[in-house]
Amino acid sequence: MEAKYIDHMGDDLTVVNAARVSFKKKSEEFGDKDAKLVNYLAKHGHWTPFGHAMVTLHLKTPIFTARQLFKHQVGLVVNEVSRRYVDDEPEFFMPISWRGRPPGSIKQGSGEEIIDRMWSEVLAMDSHPNRLANHVYETAAQAYKDMLVAGVAPEQARMVLPQAMYTEWWWTGSLAAWARICTLRLDAHAQLEVQSVAKQINEVIAPLFPVAWKALLPQIPG
Ligand SMILES: Cc1cc2nc3c(=O)[nH]c(=O)nc-3n(C[C@H](O)[C@H](O)[C@H](O)COP(=O)(O)OP(=O)(O)OC[C@H]3O[C@@H](n4cnc5c(N)ncnc54)[C@H](O)[C@@H]3O)c2cc1C
């Protein structure tokens, strides 16, 4: 999983001056008063000054993760690799561990238990979940290849590829939109794989807008 920096527009001063234009004022250098203003804006939900600073990232995550991330739409644009045009060898995500279901009546998320042995009907043997996942990935990748060789269009052959397949996209968003994503996806309720993407997004953006980012995400340490 990756979130790599591509480009950005603006800095902490952009946020300040977008707000100061209300009074036909402009700061030339970022000072204490500006920091106070940024914190005031964030605290009181005046989000529009945070909409003038933009960041573009290159994301690479499995499809099941991208699907959750794509739910964030307002203030963001996406351009994704298309498997209608690209028919490269698919790449698959393998988790560090396979988490058990959450305990009790909790429906969302996963529990502390790690599943490292399982009976597999597919393999007809007792094995590690990675072994079954690899078997499925290899079978799917081979089916995909066979279909392409037979002349099936990539836009249809891709149907046999699993949700663990990596996809890539450029994601441009306002600082306000990125902060919304990180607030929701750094939270303990988000899926761990999505939290790990959000951590990388946070690491790229935080140094670009040190005051504004901290003001928007006061709960994030550091
Ligand atoms: C832990 C977790 C679990 C989730 N589980 C599910 C799930 O089970 N199923 C599922 O489908 N999704 C699920 N989601 C996705 C969630 O419902 C949102 O779609 C997602 O978090 C994007 O939120 P957003 O505020 O960034 O959305 P955006 O669509 O980018 O909207 C941004 C903001 O604009 C405003 N807005 C947007 N559209 C409207 C509108 N129509 N009316 C009024 N205001 C609007 C809201 O203030 C919104 O917060 C989950 C998200 C999280 C974090």
The ligand as a Tripos MOL2 file, in Angstrom:
@<TRIPOS>MOLECULE
LIG
   53    58     1     0     0
SMALL
NO_CHARGES

@<TRIPOS>ATOM
      1 C1        -15.7990    3.3020    9.9090 C.3       1 LIG1
      2 C2        -16.6090    3.4940    8.6670 C.ar      1 LIG1
      3 C3        -17.5560    2.5450    8.2900 C.ar      1 LIG1
      4 C4        -18.3200    2.7170    7.1240 C.ar      1 LIG1
      5 N1        -19.2360    1.7710    6.7620 N.ar      1 LIG1
      6 C5        -19.9300    1.9120    5.6220 C.ar      1 LIG1
      7 C6        -20.8740    0.9280    5.1920 C.ar      1 LIG1
      8 O1        -21.0820   -0.0710    5.8500 O.2       1 LIG1
      9 N2        -21.5260    1.1090    4.0180 N.ar      1 LIG1
     10 C7        -21.3280    2.2410    3.2490 C.ar      1 LIG1
     11 O2        -21.9650    2.3620    2.2000 O.2       1 LIG1
     12 N3        -20.4560    3.1830    3.6350 N.ar      1 LIG1
     13 C8        -19.7590    3.0520    4.7800 C.ar      1 LIG1
     14 N4        -18.8670    4.0190    5.1480 N.ar      1 LIG1
     15 C9        -18.6740    5.1760    4.2710 C.3       1 LIG1
     16 C10       -19.4070    6.4250    4.8210 C.3       1 LIG1
     17 O3        -20.7970    6.2070    4.8860 O.3       1 LIG1
     18 C11       -19.1050    7.6240    3.9110 C.3       1 LIG1
     19 O4        -19.6220    7.3930    2.6270 O.3       1 LIG1
     20 C12       -17.6290    7.8590    3.8120 C.3       1 LIG1
     21 O5        -17.0350    7.8960    5.0860 O.3       1 LIG1
     22 C13       -17.3460    9.1660    3.0760 C.3       1 LIG1
     23 O6        -17.7190   10.2160    3.9270 O.3       1 LIG1
     24 P1        -17.4560   11.7150    3.5320 P.3       1 LIG1
     25 O7        -18.1110   12.5430    4.6060 O.co2     1 LIG1
     26 O8        -16.0160   11.9440    3.2530 O.co2     1 LIG1
     27 O9        -18.3170   11.7850    2.1560 O.3       1 LIG1
     28 P2        -18.4330   12.7560    0.9460 P.3       1 LIG1
     29 O10       -19.4580   12.1280    0.0640 O.co2     1 LIG1
     30 O11       -17.1250   13.0760    0.3310 O.co2     1 LIG1
     31 O12       -19.1180   14.0390    1.5770 O.3       1 LIG1
     32 C14       -18.4180   15.0390    2.2810 C.3       1 LIG1
     33 C15       -19.3760   15.7880    3.1720 C.3       1 LIG1
     34 O13       -20.2960   16.4930    2.3480 O.3       1 LIG1
     35 C16       -21.5850   16.4350    2.9420 C.3       1 LIG1
     36 N5        -22.4900   15.7230    2.0350 N.ar      1 LIG1
     37 C17       -22.1500   14.9010    1.0070 C.ar      1 LIG1
     38 N6        -23.2390   14.4320    0.3970 N.ar      1 LIG1
     39 C18       -24.2880   14.9580    1.0550 C.ar      1 LIG1
     40 C19       -25.6750   14.8230    0.8970 C.ar      1 LIG1
     41 N7        -26.2120   14.0330   -0.0270 N.pl3     1 LIG1
     42 N8        -26.4860   15.4860    1.7440 N.ar      1 LIG1
     43 C20       -25.9670   16.2750    2.7120 C.ar      1 LIG1
     44 N9        -24.6430   16.4440    2.9340 N.ar      1 LIG1
     45 C21       -23.8130   15.7830    2.1090 C.ar      1 LIG1
     46 C22       -21.4440   15.7340    4.2780 C.3       1 LIG1
     47 O14       -21.2060   16.6870    5.2810 O.3       1 LIG1
     48 C23       -20.2090   14.8920    4.0730 C.3       1 LIG1
     49 O15       -19.5330   14.6050    5.2850 O.3       1 LIG1
     50 C24       -18.1230    3.8750    6.3250 C.ar      1 LIG1
     51 C25       -17.1680    4.8270    6.7040 C.ar      1 LIG1
     52 C26       -16.4160    4.6590    7.8520 C.ar      1 LIG1
     53 C27       -15.3960    5.7090    8.2190 C.3       1 LIG1
@<TRIPOS>BOND
     1     1     2 1
     2     2     3 ar
     3     2    52 ar
     4     3     4 ar
     5     4     5 ar
     6     4    50 ar
     7     5     6 ar
     8     6     7 ar
     9     6    13 1
    10     7     8 2
    11     7     9 ar
    12     9    10 ar
    13    10    11 2
    14    10    12 ar
    15    12    13 ar
    16    13    14 ar
    17    14    15 1
    18    14    50 ar
    19    15    16 1
    20    16    17 1
    21    16    18 1
    22    18    19 1
    23    18    20 1
    24    20    21 1
    25    20    22 1
    26    22    23 1
    27    23    24 1
    28    24    25 2
    29    24    26 1
    30    24    27 1
    31    27    28 1
    32    28    29 2
    33    28    30 1
    34    28    31 1
    35    31    32 1
    36    32    33 1
    37    33    34 1
    38    33    48 1
    39    34    35 1
    40    35    36 1
    41    35    46 1
    42    36    37 ar
    43    36    45 ar
    44    37    38 ar
    45    38    39 ar
    46    39    40 ar
    47    39    45 ar
    48    40    41 1
    49    40    42 ar
    50    42    43 ar
    51    43    44 ar
    52    44    45 ar
    53    46    47 1
    54    46    48 1
    55    48    49 1
    56    50    51 ar
    57    51    52 ar
    58    52    53 1
@<TRIPOS>SUBSTRUCTURE
     1 LIG1         1 GROUP 0 **** ****
